Amino acid sequence: MENVMKSSLIHLSFIAALGFTATPALADFSVNVGAIGAMPSDSSSSLNVVEGVAGLPTNSTGVGVNNNTQLGLTFDYRLSSNWGVQLVAATPFSHDISGTGAIDGLKVGKTKHLPPTLLAQYHFDMANSKFQPFIGLGLNYTTFFDTKADTELVGTLGALGVTTASDEVSIKLTDSWGLAAQAGFNYHMTETMGVHFMVSKIQLDTNASVRVNGNTVERVHVDIDPLVVMLGLRWSF
């Protein structure tokens, strides 16, 4: 699946590059800057090892992540009056990882991620209106970093006899490739300045592992699938 995503991203970039060289007269470069929020619609597999050690019912536990808002920065390039490409970037999102179900509220850890997304966009004809809606479809790559286990998780594992005071507990999250769908609009206040709004749904999942002294003691698959919303100012060049 990852190879297919990478191949598709390369093809999308190649098509965009052809558009840059084939239609320079129609090019319209814009930068959008504003607040961008990631609101996960998460679900996960259960923590089977924790359930067994703690004597909890099977499939009664899980993990989730909270919402976060950062500075969004997107780059648009119009290939024609209708077609364009957009690269969505942001300052690193920061999320708290918490238990759900029978371990609801348990502080598991923290992580940061960068989710660059490349989309092909279709802009609807609106008879030269200042309001210009669009839809988009593309690929997202999310990389996780600075992931740390919370002291509450470490204490819980110690209380259950899984770890000792001298053990090192860490968390690892795998990176993700996924599809992204988008809808939004640009509103032109002047010839070069306007408002940008977009909503995206991103296919994002990760395999999380809890490690003790480098050895994995628990694995869980997490579907994060966030709704991403951005509102900002737009400058066209």
C-alpha positions as CSV (number, residue, x, y, z in Angstrom):
1,M,0.0,0.0,0.0
2,E,2.8,2.4,0.9
3,N,4.5,1.8,-2.5
4,V,1.3,2.5,-4.3
5,M,0.9,5.8,-2.4
6,K,4.5,6.8,-3.1
7,S,4.0,6.0,-6.8
8,S,0.8,8.0,-7.0
9,L,2.4,11.0,-5.3
10,I,5.3,10.9,-7.9
11,H,2.7,10.7,-10.7
12,L,0.8,13.6,-9.3
13,S,4.0,15.7,-9.0
14,F,4.9,14.8,-12.5
15,I,1.6,15.9,-13.9
16,A,1.9,19.2,-12.0
17,A,5.3,19.7,-13.4
18,L,4.0,19.2,-16.9
19,G,1.4,21.8,-16.2
20,F,4.0,24.3,-15.0
21,T,5.9,24.0,-18.3
22,A,2.8,23.7,-20.6
23,T,0.7,26.6,-19.4
24,P,3.0,29.3,-17.9
25,A,0.7,32.1,-19.1
26,L,-2.1,30.7,-16.9
27,A,-0.1,30.2,-13.8
28,D,-1.3,31.9,-10.7
29,F,0.8,31.4,-7.5
30,S,-0.8,32.0,-4.2
31,V,0.1,31.6,-0.5
32,N,-2.4,31.1,2.3
33,V,-1.5,31.6,5.9
34,G,-3.8,31.1,8.9
35,A,-5.1,28.8,11.6
36,I,-5.3,25.1,10.8
37,G,-6.9,22.6,13.1
38,A,-6.7,18.8,13.2
39,M,-9.6,17.0,14.8
40,P,-9.1,13.2,14.9
41,S,-12.0,10.8,14.4
42,D,-10.0,8.0,16.0
43,S,-10.5,4.4,16.8
44,S,-8.0,1.7,17.7
45,S,-7.4,-2.0,18.3
46,S,-7.4,-3.1,22.0
47,L,-4.4,-3.3,24.3
48,N,-4.5,-7.1,24.7
49,V,-1.4,-7.4,27.0
50,V,-2.7,-4.7,29.3
51,E,-6.1,-6.3,29.5
52,G,-4.5,-9.7,30.3
53,V,-2.2,-8.4,33.0
54,A,-4.9,-6.1,34.6
55,G,-7.7,-8.7,34.4
56,L,-9.8,-6.5,32.2
57,P,-12.4,-7.8,29.7
58,T,-11.2,-8.6,26.2
59,N,-11.4,-5.7,23.7
60,S,-12.4,-3.2,26.5
61,T,-9.4,-0.8,26.0
62,G,-8.1,1.5,23.3
63,V,-6.3,4.8,22.8
64,G,-7.2,8.1,21.2
65,V,-5.6,11.5,20.6
66,N,-6.9,15.1,21.2
67,N,-7.5,18.0,18.8
68,N,-4.7,20.5,18.1
69,T,-4.5,23.8,16.2
70,Q,-1.3,25.2,14.5
71,L,-0.2,27.8,12.0
72,G,-1.1,26.6,8.5
73,L,0.7,27.4,5.4
74,T,-0.5,26.4,1.9
75,F,0.9,27.0,-1.6
76,D,-1.4,27.1,-4.6
77,Y,-0.4,27.0,-8.3
78,R,-3.1,27.4,-10.9
79,L,-2.5,25.4,-14.1
80,S,-5.6,26.8,-15.9
81,S,-8.8,28.6,-15.0
82,N,-10.2,25.4,-13.5
83,W,-7.2,23.2,-12.5
84,G,-4.5,23.7,-9.9
85,V,-2.4,22.0,-7.3
86,Q,-2.0,22.8,-3.6
87,L,0.7,21.8,-1.0
88,V,-0.6,22.0,2.6
89,A,1.9,22.4,5.4
90,A,1.8,23.5,9.0
91,T,3.9,23.9,12.1
92,P,4.1,20.6,14.0
93,F,0.9,19.4,15.5
94,S,1.2,18.2,19.1
95,H,-1.2,15.6,20.5
96,D,-1.8,13.9,23.9
97,I,-2.4,10.2,23.7
98,S,-4.9,8.9,26.2
99,G,-6.6,5.6,27.1
100,T,-10.2,4.9,26.1
101,G,-12.7,2.3,27.3
102,A,-11.8,0.6,30.5
103,I,-8.6,2.7,30.8
104,D,-10.4,6.0,29.9
105,G,-8.4,9.0,30.9
106,L,-5.1,7.2,31.4
107,K,-2.3,9.5,30.1
108,V,-0.3,7.3,27.7
109,G,2.0,9.8,26.1
110,K,2.6,12.7,23.8
111,T,3.6,13.0,20.1
112,K,4.2,15.5,17.4
113,H,3.6,15.1,13.7
114,L,4.0,16.9,10.3
115,P,1.4,16.0,7.7
116,P,2.3,17.6,4.3
117,T,-0.5,17.0,1.8
118,L,-0.3,17.4,-2.0
119,L,-3.7,17.8,-3.8
120,A,-5.0,18.3,-7.3
121,Q,-7.8,20.9,-7.2
122,Y,-10.7,21.7,-9.5
123,H,-12.0,25.3,-9.3
124,F,-15.6,25.9,-10.3
125,D,-16.5,28.6,-12.8
126,M,-18.4,31.4,-11.0
127,A,-18.7,34.0,-13.8
128,N,-15.8,36.1,-12.5
129,S,-17.2,36.1,-9.0
130,K,-15.1,37.0,-6.1
131,F,-16.3,33.8,-4.5
132,Q,-14.5,30.8,-6.0
133,P,-15.2,27.3,-4.5
134,F,-13.0,24.3,-5.2
135,I,-12.7,20.6,-4.5
136,G,-9.5,18.6,-4.2
137,L,-8.1,15.1,-4.0
138,G,-4.6,14.0,-3.2
139,L,-2.1,12.3,-0.9
140,N,-1.0,12.8,2.6
141,Y,2.3,11.8,4.3
142,T,2.4,12.0,8.0
143,T,5.6,11.6,10.0
144,F,5.6,11.3,13.8
145,F,8.4,12.4,16.0
146,D,9.3,13.4,19.6
147,T,7.0,10.7,20.9
148,K,7.3,10.2,24.7
149,A,5.6,7.9,27.2
150,D,3.7,9.7,30.0
151,T,4.8,9.2,33.6
152,E,1.3,8.0,34.3
153,L,1.7,5.1,31.9
154,V,5.1,4.3,33.3
155,G,3.6,4.2,36.8
156,T,0.7,2.0,35.7
157,L,3.0,-0.5,34.1
158,G,5.1,-0.6,37.2
159,A,2.0,-1.1,39.4
160,L,0.9,-4.0,37.2
161,G,4.4,-5.6,37.5
162,V,5.2,-5.2,33.8
163,T,8.2,-2.9,34.5
164,T,10.6,-2.0,37.4
165,A,11.9,1.4,38.4
166,S,15.0,0.9,36.4
167,D,13.3,0.0,33.1
168,E,13.0,2.5,30.3
169,V,9.6,2.9,28.7
170,S,9.1,4.4,25.3
171,I,6.5,4.7,22.5
172,K,7.1,4.3,18.8
173,L,4.6,5.4,16.1
174,T,5.0,4.4,12.4
175,D,4.6,7.0,9.6
176,S,1.6,7.0,7.4
177,W,0.6,7.4,3.7
178,G,-3.1,8.1,2.9
179,L,-5.6,9.7,0.6
180,A,-7.0,13.2,1.3
181,A,-10.2,14.8,0.0
182,Q,-10.8,18.5,0.2
183,A,-13.5,21.2,-0.3
184,G,-13.3,24.9,0.3
185,F,-13.4,28.4,-1.3
186,N,-11.3,31.5,-1.9
187,Y,-12.8,34.9,-1.6
188,H,-11.0,37.7,-3.3
189,M,-11.2,41.0,-1.4
190,T,-8.7,42.7,-3.9
191,E,-6.8,41.5,-6.9
192,T,-4.0,40.2,-4.8
193,M,-5.5,39.6,-1.3
194,G,-8.4,37.5,-0.1
195,V,-9.7,34.8,2.3
196,H,-9.0,31.1,2.1
197,F,-11.1,28.4,3.7
198,M,-10.8,24.6,3.3
199,V,-11.9,21.4,5.0
200,S,-10.0,18.2,4.4
201,K,-10.6,14.6,5.4
202,I,-7.3,12.6,5.7
203,Q,-6.8,8.9,5.8
204,L,-4.2,8.5,8.5
205,D,-3.3,5.4,10.5
206,T,-0.4,4.3,12.6
207,N,1.0,1.3,14.4
208,A,1.9,2.2,18.0
209,S,4.2,0.1,20.1
210,V,5.0,0.4,23.8
211,R,8.6,-0.7,24.4
212,V,10.5,-1.6,27.6
213,N,14.2,-1.3,27.3
214,G,13.8,-1.4,23.5
215,N,11.6,-4.5,23.4
216,T,8.0,-4.2,22.3
217,V,5.5,-5.3,25.1
218,E,2.3,-4.0,23.5
219,R,1.1,-3.1,20.0
220,V,-2.0,-1.2,18.9
221,H,-3.3,-0.1,15.5
222,V,-4.8,3.4,15.6
223,D,-7.0,5.0,12.8
224,I,-6.7,8.7,13.4
225,D,-8.4,9.9,10.2
226,P,-8.6,13.6,11.1
227,L,-10.8,16.3,9.8
228,V,-8.6,19.2,9.0
229,V,-10.0,22.8,8.8
230,M,-8.1,25.9,7.8
231,L,-9.1,29.6,7.7
232,G,-6.6,32.2,6.7
233,L,-5.6,35.1,4.5
234,R,-4.5,34.6,0.9
235,W,-2.0,36.5,-1.2
236,S,-1.8,36.0,-5.0
237,F,1.2,36.8,-7.1
